Amino acid sequence: MSGYHVRPATLRGQTPRYEEQRNHVEQVRDNLSAAFARDRNTLGHDEYGAELAKKLPAIEEAVFTALQNLITELDDTSTGLHVTARAYELADRPRQPNS
């Protein structure tokens, strides 16, 4: 015995939390995308607005890349919990004698 016990159902039971977080981050991403689209043309025509307009595409790309990476990590964690639970279930099965 390894000295600890894993309950596969408990691992699986945590997946809704990661799915909720993923859904929340997706909503934040969508809201932020809409805000960028809405406000992009309101930067002004002065020196500061022009400078921000030049930098905005790189800023947007960095923000949305980070959000997508977070969404991917949350999905991977949720999937990983299911895979790990299944692995423990298989490991805990009684061994069948060779036929």
Backbone as a printed PyTorch tensor [residue, N CA C, xyz], in Angstrom:
tensor([[[  0.8460,  -1.1820,   0.0000],
         [  0.0000,   0.0000,   0.0000],
         [  0.8860,   1.2370,   0.0000]],

        [[  0.4360,   2.2630,  -0.6610],
         [  1.2540,   3.4580,  -0.8580],
         [  1.2260,   4.4310,   0.3140]],

        [[  0.3190,   4.2750,   1.2390],
         [  0.2580,   5.1820,   2.3720],
         [ -0.7780,   6.2820,   2.2110]],

        [[ -1.4380,   6.3320,   1.0930],
         [ -2.5110,   7.3070,   0.9150],
         [ -3.6100,   6.6790,   0.0660]],

        [[ -4.7530,   7.3060,   0.1110],
         [ -5.9080,   6.7880,  -0.6190],
         [ -6.4960,   7.9140,  -1.4590]],

        [[ -6.8400,   7.5830,  -2.6670],
         [ -7.4460,   8.5580,  -3.5700],
         [ -8.8740,   8.1140,  -3.8700]],

        [[ -9.7780,   9.0520,  -3.7780],
         [-11.1710,   8.7840,  -4.1400],
         [-11.4200,   9.3570,  -5.5290]],

        [[-11.4930,   8.5060,  -6.5420],
         [-11.6920,   9.0030,  -7.9010],
         [-12.9170,   9.9110,  -8.0340]],

        [[-13.9890,   9.5890,  -7.3290],
         [-15.1940,  10.4190,  -7.4130],
         [-14.9270,  11.8310,  -6.8910]],

        [[-14.0580,  11.9530,  -5.9100],
         [-13.7120,  13.2760,  -5.3810],
         [-12.9210,  14.0640,  -6.4150]],

        [[-12.0090,  13.3900,  -7.1110],
         [-11.2680,  14.0670,  -8.1850],
         [-12.2370,  14.5770,  -9.2480]],

        [[-13.1250,  13.7030,  -9.6700],
         [-14.1050,  14.1020, -10.6840],
         [-15.0270,  15.2090, -10.1650]],

        [[-15.3090,  15.1750,  -8.8860],
         [-16.1980,  16.1760,  -8.2950],
         [-15.6280,  17.5820,  -8.3200]],

        [[-14.3270,  17.7030,  -8.5130],
         [-13.7030,  19.0260,  -8.5690],
         [-13.7830,  19.6520,  -9.9550]],

        [[-14.0910,  18.8530, -10.9650],
         [-14.0890,  19.3830, -12.3330],
         [-15.0900,  20.5170, -12.5550]],

        [[-16.2760,  20.5010, -11.9330],
         [-17.1780,  21.6400, -12.1680],
         [-16.5780,  22.9870, -11.7650]],

        [[-15.7460,  23.0050, -10.7500],
         [-15.1060,  24.2650, -10.3450],
         [-14.2250,  24.8110, -11.4610]],

        [[-13.4590,  23.9150, -12.0970],
         [-12.5830,  24.3440, -13.1900],
         [-13.3980,  24.7440, -14.4130]],

        [[-14.4860,  24.0400, -14.6530],
         [-15.3560,  24.3820, -15.7730],
         [-16.0300,  25.7370, -15.5410]],

        [[-16.4550,  26.0030, -14.3120],
         [-17.0470,  27.3080, -13.9840],
         [-16.0240,  28.4260, -14.1770]],

        [[-14.8100,  28.1880, -13.7230],
         [-13.7620,  29.1920, -13.8870],
         [-13.4710,  29.4330, -15.3680]],

        [[-13.4040,  28.3480, -16.1460],
         [-13.1740,  28.4830, -17.5850],
         [-14.2850,  29.3220, -18.2120]],

        [[-15.5370,  29.0240, -17.8690],
         [-16.6620,  29.7780, -18.4120],
         [-16.5840,  31.2520, -18.0250]],

        [[-16.1860,  31.5100, -16.7870],
         [-16.0320,  32.8940, -16.3230],
         [-14.9390,  33.6160, -17.1240]],

        [[-13.8030,  32.9670, -17.3030],
         [-12.7030,  33.5940, -18.0460],
         [-13.1150,  33.8210, -19.4990]],

        [[-13.8660,  32.8850, -20.0830],
         [-14.3550,  33.0840, -21.4470],
         [-15.2640,  34.3160, -21.5190]],

        [[-16.1220,  34.4850, -20.5120],
         [-17.0070,  35.6450, -20.4870],
         [-16.2100,  36.9350, -20.3320]],

        [[-15.2120,  36.9200, -19.4730],
         [-14.3380,  38.0890, -19.3100],
         [-13.6510,  38.4130, -20.6340]],

        [[-13.1350,  37.3840, -21.3100],
         [-12.4710,  37.5830, -22.6020],
         [-13.4320,  38.2150, -23.6120]],

        [[-14.6470,  37.6890, -23.6720],
         [-15.6230,  38.2070, -24.6270],
         [-16.0090,  39.6520, -24.3080]],

        [[-16.1940,  39.9410, -23.0270],
         [-16.5170,  41.3130, -22.6170],
         [-15.3710,  42.2750, -22.9390]],

        [[-14.1610,  41.8260, -22.6770],
         [-12.9960,  42.6600, -22.9530],
         [-12.8230,  42.8800, -24.4490]],

        [[-13.0580,  41.8550, -25.2310],
         [-12.9780,  41.9850, -26.6800],
         [-13.9870,  43.0170, -27.1890]],

        [[-15.1940,  42.9540, -26.6550],
         [-16.2220,  43.9220, -27.0410],
         [-15.8120,  45.3400, -26.6250]],

        [[-15.2070,  45.4720, -25.4540],
         [-14.7740,  46.7880, -24.9870],
         [-13.6620,  47.3480, -25.8770]],

        [[-12.7040,  46.5060, -26.2560],
         [-11.6470,  46.9550, -27.1640],
         [-12.2530,  47.3970, -28.4920]],

        [[-13.1690,  46.6070, -29.0300],
         [-13.7860,  46.9430, -30.3150],
         [-14.5730,  48.2510, -30.2130]],

        [[-15.2890,  48.4200, -29.1230],
         [-16.1090,  49.6120, -28.9230],
         [-15.2520,  50.8650, -28.7470]],

        [[-14.1810,  50.7330, -27.9720],
         [-13.4100,  51.9130, -27.5750],
         [-12.1690,  52.1790, -28.4200]],

        [[-11.8720,  51.3180, -29.3430],
         [-10.6500,  51.4470, -30.1430],
         [-10.5750,  52.7990, -30.8500]],

        [[-11.6800,  53.2800, -31.3410],
         [-11.6780,  54.5170, -32.1260],
         [-11.8640,  55.7760, -31.2800]],

        [[-11.8360,  55.6350, -29.9810],
         [-12.0190,  56.8020, -29.1150],
         [-10.7120,  57.2280, -28.4480]],

        [[ -9.6050,  56.8520, -29.0120],
         [ -8.3170,  57.1540, -28.3920],
         [ -7.9350,  58.6200, -28.5180]],

        [[ -8.5640,  59.3270, -29.4060],
         [ -8.2200,  60.7300, -29.6000],
         [ -7.1990,  60.8670, -30.7070]],

        [[ -7.0540,  62.0820, -31.1500],
         [ -6.1590,  62.3390, -32.2790],
         [ -4.9340,  63.1310, -31.8610]],

        [[ -4.6550,  63.1210, -30.5710],
         [ -3.4700,  63.8200, -30.1010],
         [ -2.2850,  62.8600, -30.0810]],

        [[ -1.1770,  63.3450, -29.5880],
         [  0.0620,  62.5590, -29.5460],
         [ -0.0960,  61.2870, -28.7140]],

        [[ -0.8020,  61.3880, -27.5980],
         [ -0.9780,  60.2360, -26.7070],
         [ -1.8880,  59.1810, -27.3280]],

        [[ -2.9660,  59.6450, -27.9550],
         [ -3.8710,  58.7200, -28.6250],
         [ -3.1930,  58.0030, -29.7670]],

        [[ -2.3800,  58.7210, -30.5400],
         [ -1.6530,  58.1130, -31.6590],
         [ -0.6540,  57.0750, -31.1620]],

        [[  0.0200,  57.3990, -30.0930],
         [  1.0060,  56.4590, -29.5310],
         [  0.3150,  55.1970, -29.0140]],

        [[ -0.7940,  55.3660, -28.3120],
         [ -1.5410,  54.2120, -27.8090],
         [ -2.1030,  53.3890, -28.9600]],

        [[ -2.5630,  54.0580, -30.0000],
         [ -3.0900,  53.3500, -31.1660],
         [ -2.0190,  52.4550, -31.7910]],

        [[ -0.7700,  52.9040, -31.7790],
         [  0.3240,  52.0830, -32.3160],
         [  0.5970,  50.8690, -31.4390]],

        [[  0.4740,  51.0510, -30.1270],
         [  0.8010,  49.9770, -29.1870],
         [ -0.3680,  49.0290, -28.9210]],

        [[ -1.5720,  49.4730, -29.2130],
         [ -2.7610,  48.7040, -28.8610],
         [ -2.8070,  47.2860, -29.4540]],

        [[ -2.4580,  47.0810, -30.7190],
         [ -2.5160,  45.7070, -31.2410],
         [ -1.6450,  44.7210, -30.4480]],

        [[ -0.4560,  45.1320, -30.0700],
         [  0.4220,  44.2480, -29.2960],
         [ -0.1360,  44.0250, -27.8940]],

        [[ -0.7150,  45.0600, -27.3150],
         [ -1.3280,  44.9380, -25.9890],
         [ -2.4890,  43.9590, -26.0480]],

        [[ -3.3550,  44.1400, -27.0410],
         [ -4.4950,  43.2340, -27.2020],
         [ -4.0350,  41.7940, -27.3960]],

        [[ -3.0590,  41.6040, -28.2570],
         [ -2.5670,  40.2450, -28.5140],
         [ -2.0430,  39.6040, -27.2320]],

        [[ -1.2870,  40.3330, -26.4590],
         [ -0.7440,  39.7910, -25.2140],
         [ -1.8560,  39.4360, -24.2320]],

        [[ -2.8360,  40.3170, -24.1030],
         [ -3.9440,  40.0710, -23.1710],
         [ -4.7370,  38.8440, -23.5900]],

        [[ -5.1050,  38.7730, -24.8700],
         [ -5.9510,  37.6730, -25.3270],
         [ -5.1900,  36.3450, -25.4080]],

        [[ -3.8990,  36.4130, -25.6520],
         [ -3.0840,  35.1980, -25.5970],
         [ -3.0360,  34.6660, -24.1720]],

        [[ -2.8450,  35.5530, -23.2130],
         [ -2.8170,  35.1310, -21.8040],
         [ -4.1620,  34.5480, -21.3770]],

        [[ -5.2450,  35.1650, -21.8010],
         [ -6.5640,  34.6370, -21.4420],
         [ -6.7980,  33.2700, -22.0840]],

        [[ -6.3830,  33.1080, -23.3420],
         [ -6.5550,  31.8110, -24.0000],
         [ -5.6940,  30.7480, -23.3220]],

        [[ -4.4930,  31.1160, -22.9180],
         [ -3.6400,  30.1670, -22.2010],
         [ -4.2910,  29.7320, -20.8920]],

        [[ -4.9190,  30.6590, -20.1960],
         [ -5.6120,  30.3260, -18.9530],
         [ -6.7900,  29.3940, -19.2220]],

        [[ -7.5630,  29.6810, -20.2470],
         [ -8.6880,  28.8180, -20.6160],
         [ -8.1900,  27.4110, -20.9260]],

        [[ -7.1140,  27.3120, -21.6660],
         [ -6.5300,  26.0110, -22.0080],
         [ -6.0740,  25.2730, -20.7560]],

        [[ -5.4250,  25.9780, -19.8370],
         [ -4.9700,  25.3540, -18.5910],
         [ -6.1380,  24.8400, -17.7560]],

        [[ -7.2110,  25.6180, -17.6950],
         [ -8.3830,  25.1780, -16.9410],
         [ -9.0090,  23.9410, -17.5830]],

        [[ -9.0850,  23.9170, -18.9070],
         [ -9.5830,  22.7290, -19.6110],
         [ -8.6830,  21.5260, -19.3500]],

        [[ -7.3780,  21.7390, -19.4430],
         [ -6.4260,  20.6490, -19.2300],
         [ -6.5160,  20.1050, -17.8090]],

        [[ -6.6990,  20.9710, -16.8430],
         [ -6.8170,  20.5330, -15.4510],
         [ -8.0790,  19.7070, -15.2630]],

        [[ -9.1710,  20.1700, -15.8190],
         [-10.4300,  19.4250, -15.7260],
         [-10.2880,  18.0470, -16.3640]],

        [[ -9.7340,  18.0010, -17.5460],
         [ -9.5080,  16.7250, -18.2350],
         [ -8.5500,  15.8460, -17.4350]],

        [[ -7.5060,  16.4540, -16.9050],
         [ -6.5240,  15.7030, -16.1190],
         [ -7.1230,  15.0570, -14.8820]],

        [[ -8.0470,  15.7380, -14.2530],
         [ -8.7090,  15.1490, -13.0860],
         [ -9.4780,  13.8900, -13.4780]],

        [[-10.1570,  13.9330, -14.6110],
         [-10.8760,  12.7440, -15.0910],
         [ -9.9030,  11.6080, -15.4310]],

        [[ -8.8310,  11.9320, -16.1170],
         [ -7.8400,  10.9220, -16.5010],
         [ -7.1960,  10.3130, -15.2700]],

        [[ -6.8480,  11.1400, -14.2980],
         [ -6.2290,  10.6460, -13.0690],
         [ -7.2030,   9.7680, -12.2840]],

        [[ -8.4500,  10.1870, -12.2150],
         [ -9.4550,   9.3780, -11.5200],
         [ -9.5660,   8.0040, -12.1680]],

        [[ -9.6060,   7.9810, -13.4830],
         [ -9.7030,   6.7010, -14.1970],
         [ -8.4690,   5.8420, -13.9490]],

        [[ -7.3090,   6.4450, -13.9250],
         [ -6.0780,   5.6940, -13.6760],
         [ -6.0970,   5.0530, -12.2900]],

        [[ -6.5740,   5.7920, -11.2970],
         [ -6.6650,   5.2210,  -9.9480],
         [ -7.6990,   4.1060,  -9.8940]],

        [[ -8.8020,   4.2690, -10.6110],
         [ -9.8040,   3.1990, -10.6390],
         [ -9.2240,   1.9250, -11.2360]],

        [[ -8.4800,   2.0690, -12.3120],
         [ -7.8660,   0.8970, -12.9470],
         [ -6.8070,   0.2660, -12.0460]],

        [[ -6.0430,   1.0920, -11.3620],
         [ -4.9940,   0.5750, -10.4810],
         [ -5.5860,  -0.1460,  -9.2750]],

        [[ -6.7590,   0.2760,  -8.8380],
         [ -7.3830,  -0.3090,  -7.6550],
         [ -8.1970,  -1.5710,  -7.9570]],

        [[ -8.3730,  -1.8790,  -9.2230],
         [ -9.1300,  -3.0840,  -9.5700],
         [ -8.3490,  -4.3170,  -9.1470]],

        [[ -9.0600,  -5.3280,  -8.6770],
         [ -8.3720,  -6.5680,  -8.3590],
         [ -7.7650,  -7.1630,  -9.6340]],

        [[ -6.6080,  -7.7200,  -9.4850],
         [ -5.9320,  -8.3300, -10.6310],
         [ -6.6100,  -9.6310, -11.0130]],

        [[ -6.8180,  -9.8160, -12.2970],
         [ -7.4200, -11.0460, -12.7910],
         [ -6.2980, -12.0560, -13.0450]],

        [[ -6.4890, -13.2860, -12.5920],
         [ -5.4630, -14.3030, -12.8820],
         [ -5.3940, -14.5610, -14.3810]],

        [[ -4.1990, -14.9000, -14.8410],
         [ -4.0190, -15.1960, -16.2760],
         [ -4.8180, -16.4380, -16.6210]],

        [[ -5.5120, -16.3800, -17.7540],
         [ -6.3290, -17.5160, -18.1830],
         [ -5.5160, -18.5020, -18.9560]]])
